[in-house]
């Protein structure tokens, strides 16, 4: 006679006890937690919707439904799961995650979930869900106006426009944060929304205290989800920043959205997806990451009322521009700025690799003279790079190639034009700044 499986019977009895124990008073619909993990919880919640917000008590915590297996909901908690236990009751709230948006956001620092973390008063605006559709492509306005940044290398050769979406691709330690600080100080925008996702806490405080002057701070909203925060908060941080930017765009304002970084957002989404049982399909990332990226990035840009110009940093692993996240993001954006480790090592800042970078809207917004000057600078750089080795070893002979001779002569002036200290950002108006940059570029190229 076969003996019963004591362990299996015990597990079944424990589950029945959980399901039959009375729920806390005041909760119309709730279910018990079945399993607790560091990233994922399982709860018996028949009828719950994907993306719905749920609440737990003792400790008081929120979680989001990230998957459903028949009558079992997979929940990703908004905070550490320490202290949670099986049998604890979970109650769906009937709506997805939402934040308060309003004019009182200006000058504030929010966490990745949209809650104030600067010790200021509670927000009083109206509720807005994070999952918001992008503008209709048939009513979306084209990029027509130049957005000056005060950075010569960008304004002169990689000209950006209002409503453009640009990626900043770089390995660690080559000046992404420095370039973002220059953009934050120099861009001609009404409102700036800054998302710091997965950053070190030390860097966040330095950015807030050293880069954001009182004047910039008054028109800036900062969203922070440091590297130690739960995966769901790091994932939600960029949606929170995008939702805030959309609110101000609907008021007819020019908004500058900067997110550092998309890679850390993708890693947080990967952590949640793999914990929910998704299979990796490309570079250890599940398919849900690549499905979410276009939905997120399409939310920036022009609407019928205002614009969101977005700069997204992408952390390139091992200087590999073809790694999955970098390759996918590059195909979705309207341009990319590549930072070079070699230039950074030589003290050339901002370390923008002009040859590897492109602004896809520049032909539509720049004048013919401007485009001709930018093209000539690119050509001079390419000519110099072809003869650089010969110059360094002393084997180059002048007079055999007139274009190479000109490139060699103008290269020091070109490097000086492309380099710029953050303290030398211009405070001119858009038109005056662009005119001044073009005059400098014309002088460099003769």
C-alpha positions in Angstrom: 0.0 0.0 0.0 1.4 3.4 -1.1 1.8 5.9 1.8 0.4 9.4 1.2 2.7 12.3 0.4 2.8 14.1 3.8 4.5 17.2 2.4 2.0 17.6 -0.5 -1.0 17.1 1.9 0.5 19.7 4.3 0.9 22.2 1.5 -2.7 21.7 0.3 -4.1 22.1 3.9 -2.1 25.3 4.4 -3.4 26.7 1.2 -7.0 25.8 2.1 -6.6 27.5 5.5 -5.3 30.6 3.8 -8.3 30.7 1.5 -10.8 30.0 4.2 -9.5 32.4 6.8 -11.7 35.6 7.0 -10.4 38.7 5.2 -9.9 41.9 7.2 -12.9 44.0 7.7 -13.6 46.8 5.2 -12.1 45.0 2.2 -14.8 44.0 -0.3 -12.5 42.0 -2.5 -9.2 40.5 -1.5 -7.1 37.4 -1.6 -4.2 35.9 0.3 -0.5 35.9 -0.6 0.5 32.4 -1.7 4.3 32.9 -2.3 6.8 35.6 -1.4 10.0 36.3 -3.3 12.5 39.2 -3.4 11.0 40.5 -6.7 7.7 38.7 -7.2 4.7 37.8 -5.1 1.9 35.3 -5.9 -1.6 35.9 -4.6 -5.0 34.3 -5.1 -6.9 37.1 -6.8 -9.5 35.8 -9.3 -10.8 38.5 -11.7 -7.9 41.0 -11.2 -6.7 42.9 -14.2 -3.2 43.1 -15.6 -1.5 46.4 -14.5 -4.0 46.8 -11.7 -2.7 48.3 -8.4 -3.1 46.2 -5.2 -2.6 47.1 -1.5 -1.3 45.1 1.4 -1.3 45.9 5.1 1.2 45.2 7.9 3.4 46.4 6.3 1.4 48.9 4.3 2.7 48.4 0.7 1.5 48.7 -2.9 2.2 46.2 -5.7 1.3 45.9 -9.3 -0.2 43.0 -11.2 2.5 42.0 -13.8 1.1 38.6 -14.7 -1.9 36.3 -14.3 -1.9 32.5 -14.1 -5.5 31.4 -14.0 -6.7 32.6 -10.6 -3.2 33.5 -9.3 -1.9 37.0 -9.8 1.8 37.8 -10.0 2.6 41.0 -8.2 5.7 43.2 -8.2 6.0 45.1 -5.0 6.7 48.9 -4.9 9.1 48.4 -1.9 11.2 45.7 -0.4 9.2 42.5 0.2 10.9 42.1 3.6 8.2 41.6 6.3 5.6 40.1 3.9 4.4 36.6 4.7 2.2 33.9 3.1 -1.5 34.2 4.1 -1.4 38.0 4.3 -4.3 39.6 2.5 -4.1 41.7 -0.7 -6.8 44.0 -2.0 -7.0 45.2 -5.6 -7.7 48.9 -5.9 -9.5 48.9 -9.2 -7.1 51.2 -11.1 -3.6 51.2 -12.5 -0.8 53.2 -11.0 -1.4 57.0 -11.2 0.3 60.2 -9.9 -0.8 63.7 -9.2 0.1 66.3 -11.8 -0.2 70.1 -11.5 1.7 73.4 -11.5 2.9 72.7 -8.0 5.3 70.0 -9.4 7.8 72.7 -10.5 10.8 72.8 -8.3 10.0 69.5 -6.7 11.9 66.2 -6.4 9.8 63.0 -6.7 10.6 59.4 -6.3 10.1 56.9 -9.1 6.4 56.4 -8.1 5.6 60.1 -8.2 5.6 60.8 -4.5 7.5 63.9 -3.1 10.9 63.0 -1.5 12.2 66.6 -0.8 10.3 67.2 2.4 7.9 69.7 0.8 4.1 69.8 0.9 1.9 67.1 -0.6 0.9 67.5 -4.2 -2.6 68.8 -4.9 -3.0 68.3 -8.7 -5.4 65.9 -10.4 -4.7 62.2 -10.9 -3.2 60.9 -14.1 -2.4 57.3 -15.0 1.2 56.5 -16.1 0.1 54.3 -19.0 -1.0 57.0 -21.4 -1.3 56.7 -25.2 1.1 58.7 -27.5 -0.1 61.5 -29.7 -2.1 60.5 -32.8 0.5 60.2 -35.7 -2.0 62.0 -38.0 -2.3 65.0 -35.7 1.3 65.1 -34.5 3.1 68.2 -35.7 6.4 67.8 -37.6 9.7 69.0 -36.2 10.2 72.5 -37.8 11.9 74.7 -35.2 15.6 74.6 -34.1 16.2 73.9 -30.4 19.4 75.6 -29.4 21.4 73.9 -26.6 24.3 76.3 -26.2 26.7 73.4 -27.0 28.6 74.3 -30.2 29.1 70.7 -31.3 25.4 70.0 -31.2 24.0 73.3 -32.5 26.6 73.5 -35.3 26.9 69.9 -36.6 24.1 67.9 -34.9 21.3 70.5 -34.9 18.3 69.4 -32.9 14.7 70.5 -33.2 11.8 71.1 -30.9 10.0 67.8 -30.4 12.9 65.6 -31.5 13.9 62.5 -29.6 17.7 61.9 -29.3 19.7 59.2 -27.8 23.1 59.8 -26.0 25.1 56.6 -26.4 28.2 56.0 -24.2 30.1 53.6 -22.0 30.5 54.4 -18.3 32.7 57.3 -17.4 32.9 59.2 -20.7 30.8 62.2 -19.8 27.1 61.4 -20.1 26.2 63.2 -16.9 28.4 66.2 -17.8 26.6 66.5 -21.2 23.2 66.2 -19.5 24.2 69.0 -17.1 25.2 71.2 -20.1 21.9 70.5 -21.8 19.9 71.2 -18.6 21.6 74.6 -18.3 21.7 75.6 -22.0 18.5 74.3 -23.7 15.9 76.9 -24.6 12.9 75.2 -23.0 10.1 76.4 -20.8 10.1 73.4 -18.5 12.7 70.7 -17.8 11.8 67.2 -16.5 14.8 65.2 -15.4 14.7 61.4 -14.7 17.6 59.9 -12.8 17.1 56.1 -13.0 19.4 53.6 -11.4 22.0 56.3 -10.5 24.2 56.4 -7.4 22.8 58.4 -4.6 26.0 60.5 -4.4 25.6 61.6 -8.0 22.0 62.5 -7.6 22.8 64.9 -4.7 25.7 66.4 -6.6 23.5 67.0 -9.7 20.7 68.6 -7.6 23.1 70.9 -5.7 25.8 71.8 -8.3 24.0 71.7 -11.7 20.5 72.9 -10.8 20.9 76.6 -10.0 18.0 78.3 -8.2 16.8 79.7 -11.5 16.9 76.3 -13.3 15.4 74.6 -10.2 12.3 76.8 -10.3 11.3 75.4 -13.8 12.5 71.8 -13.3 10.9 68.7 -12.0 13.3 65.9 -10.9 12.3 62.2 -10.7 14.8 60.0 -8.8 14.9 56.2 -8.5 18.4 55.3 -7.3 20.1 51.9 -8.0 19.1 50.5 -4.6 15.3 51.0 -5.1 13.1 48.0 -6.1 12.9 47.1 -9.8 9.3 48.3 -10.2 10.2 51.8 -8.9 13.2 52.0 -11.3 11.0 50.9 -14.1 8.1 53.3 -13.2 10.5 56.3 -12.8 10.8 57.0 -16.5 7.0 56.7 -16.9 6.5 59.1 -14.1 8.8 61.7 -15.7 7.1 61.2 -19.1 3.7 61.7 -17.6 4.8 64.9 -15.9 6.3 66.1 -19.2 3.0 65.3 -21.0 1.0 67.4 -18.5 3.1 70.5 -19.2 3.0 69.8 -23.0 -0.8 69.9 -22.9 -0.5 73.4 -21.4 1.2 74.5 -24.7 4.7 74.6 -23.2 8.1 73.6 -24.7 9.3 70.8 -22.4 12.8 69.3 -22.2 12.7 65.7 -21.0 16.0 64.1 -20.0 16.2 60.5 -18.9 19.4 58.8 -17.5 19.3 56.0 -18.4 17.1 53.9 -20.7 19.5 51.0 -20.1 18.8 50.9 -16.4 15.1 51.1 -17.1 15.4 48.1 -19.5 17.4 46.2 -16.9 14.7 46.8 -14.3 12.0 45.7 -16.7 14.1 42.6 -17.5 14.3 41.8 -13.8 10.5 41.9 -13.4 9.9 40.0 -16.6 12.2 37.1 -15.9 10.8 36.8 -12.3 7.3 36.6 -13.9 8.5 33.6 -16.0 9.1 35.3 -19.3 11.8 33.8 -21.5 14.8 35.8 -22.7 14.8 36.3 -26.5 17.7 38.7 -27.2 20.7 39.4 -25.0 19.0 38.0 -21.9 16.1 40.5 -22.3 12.5 39.2 -22.6 10.2 40.3 -25.4 8.2 42.6 -23.2 11.1 45.0 -22.9 11.3 45.5 -26.7 7.5 45.8 -26.8 7.5 48.5 -24.1 10.4 50.7 -25.6 8.5 52.0 -28.7 5.3 52.7 -26.6 7.4 54.7 -24.2 9.6 56.6 -26.7 6.6 57.5 -29.0 5.0 59.5 -26.1 7.6 62.3 -26.5 7.6 64.7 -29.4 5.0 67.2 -30.7 1.3 67.2 -29.9 -1.3 69.7 -31.2 -0.5 72.1 -28.3 3.1 71.8 -27.2 6.2 69.7 -27.5 8.5 67.4 -25.6 12.1 67.3 -26.8 13.7 64.2 -25.2 17.3 63.2 -24.6 17.7 59.6 -23.5 21.0 58.2 -22.4 21.9 54.6 -23.3 24.7 52.9 -21.3 26.6 50.9 -23.9 28.2 47.7 -22.5 31.8 47.3 -23.5 31.5 50.0 -26.2 29.3 47.7 -28.2 26.9 49.9 -30.1 25.1 46.8 -31.4 24.1 45.4 -28.1 20.3 44.7 -28.0 19.0 47.8 -26.1 21.3 50.2 -27.9 20.5 48.8 -31.3 16.7 48.9 -30.7 16.7 52.4 -29.2 18.9 53.8 -32.0 16.3 52.5 -34.6 13.4 54.2 -32.7 14.8 57.7 -32.1 15.2 60.7 -34.4 19.0 60.9 -33.9 21.9 59.7 -31.8 24.9 61.3 -30.1 27.8 59.0 -29.6 30.4 59.7 -26.9 33.9 58.4 -27.5 36.1 56.9 -24.8 39.1 57.8 -26.9 38.1 61.5 -27.0 37.3 61.5 -23.3 40.7 59.9 -22.5 42.4 62.8 -24.5 40.5 65.4 -22.4 38.2 66.4 -25.3 34.9 67.3 -23.7 32.1 67.0 -24.6 33.5 63.8 -26.0 31.1 63.7 -29.0 32.1 61.5 -31.9 30.8 63.6 -34.8 31.4 60.9 -37.4 29.3 58.3 -35.5 26.5 60.8 -34.6 23.6 62.0 -36.6 20.5 64.2 -36.2 17.8 62.9 -38.6 15.8 66.1 -38.5 18.7 68.5 -39.3 18.0 68.5 -43.1 14.5 69.7 -42.4 15.3 72.5 -39.9 18.8 73.8 -40.9 19.4 76.3 -43.7 21.4 75.3 -46.8 24.4 77.3 -45.6 24.3 75.6 -42.2 24.1 72.1 -43.7 27.0 72.9 -46.1 29.2 74.1 -43.2 28.4 71.0 -41.1 29.1 68.7 -44.0 32.4 70.4 -44.7 33.4 70.0 -41.0 32.6 66.3 -41.2 34.6 66.0 -44.4 37.6 67.8 -42.9 37.5 65.4 -39.9 37.3 62.3 -42.1 40.3 63.5 -44.2 42.4 64.1 -41.1 41.6 60.7 -39.7 42.9 59.1 -42.9 46.3 60.8 -42.6 46.5 60.9 -38.8 48.8 57.9 -38.5 51.2 59.3 -41.1 51.3 62.7 -39.3 52.1 61.1 -36.0 55.0 59.0 -37.3 56.3 61.9 -39.4 55.7 60.4 -42.8 53.1 62.8 -44.1 54.3 64.9 -47.1 52.4 68.1 -47.8 51.5 69.1 -51.4 50.4 65.7 -52.6 46.7 66.0 -51.5 45.3 69.5 -51.2 42.2 68.4 -49.2 44.4 66.5 -46.8 46.6 69.6 -46.5 43.6 71.8 -45.7 42.3 69.2 -43.1 45.7 69.1 -41.4 45.8 72.9 -41.3 42.2 73.4 -39.9 42.1 70.4 -37.5 43.3 72.3 -34.4 40.6 75.0 -35.0 38.0 72.3 -35.5 38.9 70.6 -32.2 38.8 73.9 -30.4 35.3 74.5 -31.8 34.0 71.1 -30.8 35.4 71.4 -27.2 33.6 73.5 -24.7 33.5 73.9 -20.9 30.2 73.9 -19.2 30.9 77.4 -17.8 31.0 78.8 -21.3 27.4 78.1 -22.2 25.8 81.0 -23.9 22.8 82.9 -22.5 21.7 84.3 -25.9 18.3 83.9 -27.4 17.7 81.0 -29.9 18.3 83.1 -33.0 21.3 84.9 -31.7 22.9 81.7 -30.3 22.5 79.9 -33.6 23.8 82.9 -35.6 26.8 83.1 -33.3 27.5 79.4 -33.6 27.3 79.5 -37.4 29.7 82.5 -37.5 32.2 80.6 -35.4 31.8 77.5 -37.6 32.3 79.5 -40.8 35.4 81.1 -39.3 36.9 77.7 -38.5 36.3 76.3 -42.0 37.3 79.5 -43.8 
